[in-house]
Amino acid sequence: MRTVAAPDLDALCVELAAELIGIVRDRQSEGAVPCIVLTGGSGGAASLAALAAHPDRDAVDWSRVRFLWGDERWLPAGDPERNDRLADDTLFAAVGVDPSLVHRVGAAGGDLSLDEAAEEYARLVAGIDRIDVAINGVGPDGHVASLFPGRPEVELVGAEAPAAVAVRESPKPPPERVSLTLPTINRAHRVWLLAAGEGKRNAVGDVVAGRPTPAGLLSGTAETVLWADEAALGTAG
Ligand SMILES: O=C(O)[C@H](O)[C@@H](O)[C@H](O)[C@H](O)COP(=O)(O)O
């Protein structure tokens, strides 16, 4: 696992955005439509804002990028607390994306129940042959996406595991969510963990020590990168 450190979240996300833009450009130069899994929370918001503001942003044809979410809160479409709303208000407001390549999880109050939306997302994600980069914010308890320590969804790891699952009674509000499962995140070519702030120090320590928290169980097929600021790493001066 490679670790990238920076003084704070904003500086970290400038570096993350530069590296992501480079990867997307390389894949597009090969004629591919790269697939990126976005995350929620403060890390998701900061990484998306950094992409939207990056000087090399327009070197990417964002209309030829496929977007998924590692998890989504079960809220009405357009709700400000939804993770896809973070993208709408930042990167998607700054660049032209192709809505047919932006794969949003169903929304509460729509035609599908939570379980139906999870099943629909699982089918969609299972049909995507390559995930280039999966960005995962790390929670203070070591959760990633909506996979929380000790919860049954973390145990969905066999070949028969669905690509996505409904989550109820989430310890992090809101209580209902849809989450990718670990094997789906881990089939990404590159799995990135994003953690900033002293509150993530224990979770980051578990990852560095190789302890089997959900974050510690993430591993990309080609690489795994821990993006962490000095406070989360415990290296602040
Ligand atoms: O829906 C969510 O809340 C996120 O997807 C979740 O997995 C988040 O990435 C972590 O909880 C870290 O969030 P913070 O960066 O805000 O601590």
The ligand as an SDF file (V2000), in Angstrom:
LIG
                    3D

 17 16  0  0  0  0  0  0  0  0999 V2000
  -22.2900    8.2580    3.0320 O   0  0  0  0  0  0  0  0  0  0  0  0
  -21.2680    8.4890    3.6620 C   0  0  0  0  0  0  0  0  0  0  0  0
  -21.2830    9.0770    4.7510 O   0  0  0  0  0  0  0  0  0  0  0  0
  -19.9250    8.1320    3.1160 C   0  0  0  0  0  0  0  0  0  0  0  0
  -19.8890    7.5050    1.9680 O   0  0  0  0  0  0  0  0  0  0  0  0
  -19.0810    7.5140    4.1770 C   0  0  0  0  0  0  0  0  0  0  0  0
  -18.5340    6.2670    3.8780 O   0  0  0  0  0  0  0  0  0  0  0  0
  -17.9790    8.5090    4.4130 C   0  0  0  0  0  0  0  0  0  0  0  0
  -17.0810    8.4860    3.3040 O   0  0  0  0  0  0  0  0  0  0  0  0
  -17.2390    8.2270    5.6710 C   0  0  0  0  0  0  0  0  0  0  0  0
  -18.1820    8.1750    6.7270 O   0  0  0  0  0  0  0  0  0  0  0  0
  -16.2260    9.3360    5.9510 C   0  0  0  0  0  0  0  0  0  0  0  0
  -16.9610   10.5230    6.0470 O   0  0  0  0  0  0  0  0  0  0  0  0
  -16.2100   11.8540    6.5430 P   0  0  0  0  0  0  0  0  0  0  0  0
  -15.0980   12.0600    5.5520 O   0  0  0  0  0  0  0  0  0  0  0  0
  -17.2550   12.9350    6.4830 O   0  0  0  0  0  0  0  0  0  0  0  0
  -15.7080   11.5640    7.9180 O   0  0  0  0  0  0  0  0  0  0  0  0
  1  2  2  0
  2  3  1  0
  2  4  1  0
  4  5  1  0
  4  6  1  0
  6  7  1  0
  6  8  1  0
  8  9  1  0
  8 10  1  0
 10 11  1  0
 10 12  1  0
 12 13  1  0
 13 14  1  0
 14 15  2  0
 14 16  1  0
 14 17  1  0
M  END
$$$$
